[in-house]
Amino acid sequence: MQNNSKIELKDNLFLVVGELDFTTIRELWRASLPLLAHEKNLNFDFIHVGASNSAGLALMLEWMKYAKRENKKIHFANIPAQLQAIIEVSGIEKMLDLA
């Protein structure tokens, strides 16, 4: 992955690290799949995310679709300001359960 972006599972928490952009999300998605399969609750923490653009939102939506398909609960925490602004402009806070 470029920019040292990665996802890791630590204490039942998915830590997303690095930048979320069009060069990193595809590999983050692929890297997350084996980790997601073994957890009932998908708790993502973005505390270590630097910059993000709409690609970060696309990744979040893919994780939501996965959770719905697999009947898993999902939660997002510490969303970076850039990504939060995109979510607000898109009007999807409720869909992401962030309202």
BELDA-V695871 format. One record per backbone hydrogen bond with DSSP energy under -0.5 kcal/mol. NH is the residue of the N-H (numbers start at 1). CO is the residue of the C=O. E is the energy in kcal/mol with one decimal. If there is no record, write none. Layout:
nh:NH co:CO e:E
nh:NH co:CO e:E
//
This chain:
nh:4 co:1 e:-0.8
nh:5 co:2 e:-1.8
nh:6 co:17 e:-2.2
nh:8 co:15 e:-2.0
nh:10 co:8 e:-0.6
nh:10 co:13 e:-2.8
nh:13 co:10 e:-0.7
nh:14 co:43 e:-3.4
nh:15 co:8 e:-3.1
nh:15 co:13 e:-0.9
nh:16 co:14 e:-0.6
nh:16 co:45 e:-2.6
nh:17 co:6 e:-3.0
nh:17 co:15 e:-0.5
nh:18 co:48 e:-2.2
nh:20 co:51 e:-2.3
nh:21 co:19 e:-0.7
nh:24 co:21 e:-1.4
nh:25 co:21 e:-2.2
nh:28 co:24 e:-2.1
nh:29 co:25 e:-2.8
nh:30 co:26 e:-2.2
nh:31 co:27 e:-2.8
nh:32 co:28 e:-1.8
nh:33 co:29 e:-1.4
nh:34 co:30 e:-0.6
nh:35 co:31 e:-0.6
nh:36 co:32 e:-2.7
nh:37 co:33 e:-1.6
nh:38 co:35 e:-0.9
nh:39 co:36 e:-1.5
nh:42 co:40 e:-0.5
nh:42 co:73 e:-3.6
nh:43 co:41 e:-0.9
nh:44 co:42 e:-0.7
nh:44 co:75 e:-3.2
nh:45 co:14 e:-3.0
nh:46 co:77 e:-2.7
nh:48 co:16 e:-0.7
nh:49 co:46 e:-2.3
nh:50 co:18 e:-2.0
nh:53 co:20 e:-1.8
nh:56 co:20 e:-0.6
nh:56 co:53 e:-1.7
nh:57 co:53 e:-0.9
nh:58 co:54 e:-2.2
nh:59 co:55 e:-2.1
nh:60 co:56 e:-2.1
nh:61 co:57 e:-2.4
nh:62 co:58 e:-1.9
nh:63 co:59 e:-2.3
nh:64 co:60 e:-2.1
nh:65 co:61 e:-2.4
nh:66 co:62 e:-2.4
nh:67 co:63 e:-2.6
nh:68 co:64 e:-2.5
nh:69 co:65 e:-2.6
nh:70 co:66 e:-2.3
nh:71 co:68 e:-1.1
nh:72 co:67 e:-2.9
nh:73 co:40 e:-1.1
nh:75 co:42 e:-2.6
nh:77 co:44 e:-2.2
nh:84 co:80 e:-2.8
nh:85 co:81 e:-2.4
nh:86 co:82 e:-1.6
nh:87 co:83 e:-2.2
nh:88 co:84 e:-2.5
nh:89 co:85 e:-2.6
nh:90 co:86 e:-2.0
nh:91 co:87 e:-0.8
nh:91 co:88 e:-0.8
nh:92 co:87 e:-1.8
nh:96 co:92 e:-1.9
nh:97 co:94 e:-1.3
nh:98 co:93 e:-3.5
nh:99 co:93 e:-0.6
//
